[in-house]
Amino acid sequence: MSYFRLEDCCLLVWKRAGALDYPDMVKIPAQTGPSSFFHALLQSYNRVYIEEELDGKNIERDDYVRSFRVDLAEKLKIKSEYGRLQDSVLRPILSRDKDLNIEKLVEAIEDYNHEFDLKWIGFICYILDIDIYILEEETWTVYLYNSEEETYFLRPGHRNVVVILKSYRGYSTVGLITNDEDAISTYFDPKCNFILTIRQTLRHQRKLLQKHYQRRPATPPTIPHVSDLDRLIEPNLD
């Protein structure tokens, strides 16, 4: 079921070389601020958030996202305490910041005013049992997870997928125009052409990155000795 129509969206027409050029791709703006990512995420699939109604009562989206973040943090705490959270999910998160531990991670995730960090993606995918791909509005392509993250938490072909657009203004939900009276799809089958194209783009980016590093010189450039530097900058008094 689609909750959005074309008038809710902005077309994404990415036509330059190297861009993710896919027809009928749109963005649906989400609320800005430190929890912008979570607004964009819930906007992609969560009926309660989209309709602003729970058990017949109106809700505020800000309050719903606050509760959502607290719930995520609580699940992280419980699963880590009882050893049910896979080490492969936490390893990429904690290894990138030596000062970060489970307690600090719980505090950050549950704080509505704490800026979302992309290194939380693995944990969120694991808890929600979905795959999340990030597109970058400034580069017009797919955000390149490091190989460790991608290997550990993405399950291509096995879980439904949401796609989020990242920009300097915050995050938006990415959708596709369907043939059903201009309805917008924001929750994707892992084997649909759109997701397969994203994965193909990721593979291409990784190959380009590998070629870049292979072309780097094996030895660092020669650095002049200090005495040579002194001679080079010595003024000519003649």
Buried (B, 14 or more C-beta within 10 A) or exposed (E): EBBBEBEEBEEBEBEEEEBBBBEBBBBBBBBEBEBBBBBBBBBBBBEBBBEEEEEEEEBEBEEBBBBBBBEBBEBBBEBBEEEEBBEEBBBBBBEBEEEBEBEEBBEBBBBBEEEBBBBBBBBBBBBBEBBBBBBBBEBBBBBBBEEBBBEBBBEBEEBBBBBBBBEEEBBBBBBBBEEEEBBBBBBBEBEBEBBEBBBEBBEEBBEEEEEEEEEEEEEEEEEEEEEEEEEEEEEEEE
